[in-house]
Amino acid sequence: MCLKQRLPRFSAACILLLIGLPCSVVPSFGQCCGGAQNSVTHSHDGRFRVEAMSLTGTGHSSHGPYKFRFRTLRIDPNGEAEEIGVFERAWDTDKHFSMTVCVSPTGNGFALGSNLEDPILFFSPTGTILAKIDNYVSQTIHCGRKGDSPLTYPISARTQYGQRTTQLWLPLFHITGPETQWISNQRPNVVVKKHIGLKAVQAEEVSWLLRMLKWRPDVGGREASRVQELIAKSDETGLVELGLSSLSLVEAKLSAEEQPFLRRVQQEIVRRLCGHQDAWRNLDLLVALREYPNSDVRECAEEQLQALLPDGEATADWVQQNRQHLKWDAKLNTYRR
């Protein structure tokens, strides 16, 4: 068969391959000879879905500029979908396009990696950039490979020390580890004992997270006057350290008047929590944290669940089955049925 006869068949096969990607649980979608493609991606437990729909057409002729609408939905146990956020994002280029979406099982958003921009970004369902991984060359997030943990994803990047691969804990967008070095294009890789290429989550941030998980409204009440003092002094570091005690007062001030230093405080607290609301009583986050790499965080999450839930139940299945029956008791700071 001559080349001219083969090319149409090759193009058709490539297009069919890309069309199949939306059926994948954690697909990457992109452009080969098939052009821009729509994509539907679920969290590993199926409770959240992100639909990425091209607004500039799909197929071979759609070769940029690219514009997508990202729609996040919560799926209830009966399969009913509820939209929790939608936004649009565009890339004004006609370069070949590839993109990977990884959906967090805690409902706070999704990671988005693209060959058209350097950072790997974590978006809230409404499009706020909650966190990002940047300052590396050609970084890539790998979603849904067989044998991977449902909460941990491989991430690789070219650094000043060469090619490195490590682990990304998706719900908080934390680089954890271990870190490996690519010594060639062939395995085996060499394990590096310390993170010298990719920046792991800092120990002080983990300690801060533990304090936020143990936070209670009465703590916020006791620290309110201190927060007011720090706001008067424009002390960003102190406000961030107080975390949830600061957040409500900072946001109240921002609703009345935009102040850049308060906006930075808010954004840093939101980044550290990766958009999770009321982290100390957020059941989705606490259940997920029982699989966090740090043992202190795992134990803290377990204690929180036992303290907050009736009968001390702490399994993901139990929370999922009883979620609709749980009511928050603000006086006791516990859930009840």
C-alpha positions, 0 to 999 in steps of 0.5 A: 500500500502506498503512503498516500493510502496509508495516511488517511487510515492512520489519521482515522485510527489516531482520532479513534484512539483520542475519542476513547480517552473520555471513557477513562477514569483518569485520562490525559487528553490532547492533540496528536493528529486528532486535535483538541478532545473533550475529556471526562475524569473521575476521582478514584472513588467516583464521587467527583467528576470533572468534564473538560469540554472544548469550546473551539471544536474538537477533532483534527481541524481544532489545532488551537487556539484552545479554550476549555470549560471545566465543570466539576460535579459531585456524584451522590450514592444514587448516581445523581450529579450536582454541579459544584463549580464551572470555569473556562481557561484558554491557551492562545497558541496552535502548538500541539496540545496535551493535558492531564487532569487528576481529580481530588477525592476530597472535592476541593478541586483537581490538578491540571498539567499541560505542555503549554504552561510550565506550572502544574496547577491545582484548581478549585471547582470555580477556577481559583488557583489553590496551589502550583508546582513551578520553577522546574522544566518539563514537569509532568503529573502521571495519573491513574497508573496501575498499582498507584495509590488512589491518593498518591501520584507520580510526578517528574521534572527536570531540575538543576540536579537532573531528572527527578521523580517523586510522589504527589499527595493529591488532596493537599497537593504536597510533594512527599517522596521518596525522590528518585534520580533518572540515571538513564532512559532505562531502569533501574532508577536511583533513590535519593535519600533527600529531596534535592531536586523537587521541593517537598512539603516543609516540616513546619507546614506539616506541624501547622497542618496538625494544629489546624486539624486540632483547631476548635471555635473556642480557640478562635475566640481566645485568639481573636484579640491577637488576630486584631493586633496582628492585622493592625501591625500588618504582620502577615507571618503571625496571621498565617501562623494562627491559620483558622483563627485568622481566616474569618476575620481576615476575610471579613476585613477583605469584604469591606476593603481590599488590602494586599497584605490581607489578601496574601494572608488569605491566599497562603492559608488557603494554599496550605489547606488546598481549599478545604473548608473547616479542615478540622471537621472536614470528613472527606479530608480527615478520611483521606489523611489517614493515608497521608505519608506522615504518621503524626498526621495519620494519627491526628486524623484518626483521633479527629474522626473518632472524636467527631463521629458518633460511635467513633466510626472512621472508615471511608465506607461508613462515612460515605453510607451515613453522610446524608444522615449526619448533622453537625452539633455546634454546641458539642462540636461533633456530628450526630445522627 
